[in-house]
Amino acid sequence: MAQDSTPPQAAQARTLAHISLAVEDAEATARSYARLFGATVRSRETLRDRGLLVVFLDLAGVPLELVQPLDHDDPANTVAKFLKTRGPGLHHLAWFVDDVQAALDHAREEQARLVDDAPRPGADGCQVAFLHPSAAAGVLHEFVSGGSHAPPARKENG
């Protein structure tokens, strides 16, 4: 690992994209969070290629992502496996970056273990890639760029 290395600007976390919760029933959880905390549904999306129902909530200015497997018994579905081994709860933290590929490249240079070698399409029209929990104190992290809720890209220093 490089000593005192910082990511290039395009790879730096800019702001929280969302906190993701793995849940058995996203709609029931959304209703519960509305009753308990006043959360509102921002959007719903089915990601058939990943076998997920994704419901985004706004809660006190914090975006929450509820991820529910479409088939709870699918052994290839990572969220279904997560729920079977850990139960419902915190799944990952997601960070907006200007360039997901730059964030992956920097993490790779830092010898961090990656889940994804390249960005892939995510919910909300964004690009995403994951950093393995072993690289970040046992927490799965997601790099996110683009999408309708992304902050404007920073101007390059120069």
N, C-alpha and C positions, 0 to 999 in steps of 0.2 A: 504494500500500500504506500502511496505517496505521502510524504510528511507534510502536514498542514495544507493539504490539497483542498481547494474549494471548487465547486462545480462552475463551469462556465455559465454566464448569465442565462442562456437559453435553457439550461438544465436545472436551474435553481427553483426550488419550491416557491411559488408566489403567494398562494393562499390555499386554504382548505377547500377542496372540491366537494367532498362529502365524507361522512362517517357511514360505513356500511354495516348493516346488521343482517346476519343470516337468520331467516325465520321460516317456520313451518307454513304459515299462512299470512301473506303480505297484506291482504285486504283486512283481515281481522286485526292485525297489528296496527295498521293505519288507523282503523276506527278506535282502537284502544288508546293510541297516542293522541288522537284528536280529543278524546274524552279526558285523558289524564293531564295532558300538557298543552292542549290548544293547537296541536300540529295541524297543518293543512296539506292536502295532496297537491304536489306540483305537477306530477306527470306519472303515467303508467306506460310501460313498454314491455312487450314480450320479445326476448332474444332467443328465437328458436334454435339458432346455431349453437347456443350455449345451454339451452334447456332451462332458461330462467324467466321468471316474471320479476320485473324490477319496478318498484314503486318509490318515487322520490317524494319526500316530505320536506316542508319548511317548518322548523321548530325554533322559535326565538332567534331567527336569523341564521340558524345552522342547518345546512342541508343534510338530511339523513336519506340513505339509500337502503331500502328493504329488499333483500334478494331471497327469492323462494324458488326452489327447484320445481320444474313442471312435473317431473317424475321423481318422487322421493326415493325410489328403489333403483334408480339408474346408477350403476357402479362407476360409470365414467364421469358423472356430474360432480364437480368439486364441491359445490355447495351441499348437495345431498350427502356426500361423504363427511363434510364438516359437521352437518347436523347430527349424523349418526354417531360420530366420535366425540363431539364436544357439546352438542345441543345448541339451541338458539343463543345468539349473542353477538358480540363484536366480531366482525369478519375482517375488515380492513379499514385503513385510513387512506384517503385519496387526496392527492396534491396537484393543483394546477401547475403546469410548467409550460414554457413557451414551445418546447420541442421535446416530445417524448423520446425520439431517437437519440437526441443529445443527452438526455437524462440516463438512458440505458447505456450509452457509450461511456459516460463518466462513471457510472456504477461498475461497469465491467473493468475499467481502468483501475478502479479501487478494489478490484478482486471480490466484489460483492456477488453473492449468488443471485441469479436472476430466475424468475419463472418464465418470462418471455424474452426471446432473443430479438424480437422486432415488434413495433407497435401493431395493434390490431383494432378493428372497429369496436367501439363500446356503446353504451346507452347514450341517449341524448345527442347523437351525431358527433361524438368525440373520438379521439384516438387514445388508446390506453396500453399500458404495459405494467407488469407487476414485478416487484422486488421481493425475493423470498424472505420469509420471517427470520431465518437465520442471519440475515444481513442487518437486521434492524431490531435488536432486542426482543425477538420473538413475535414481532408484529408484522403482518402482511401489509405492504404499502403499494399503492397504485399511483403511477404517473398518468396524468390526464392533460390532454390539450384539445382545444377546439370545443365545439358544442355550443348550444344556445346559452349556456350559463357561464361560459368561460370569460374571464376578465380580458380586456384588450391586451394584445401582445405588447411587450415593452419595446421601446426603441433601442436599437443597438448603441452602445457607447462608442463614441468615435470622434 
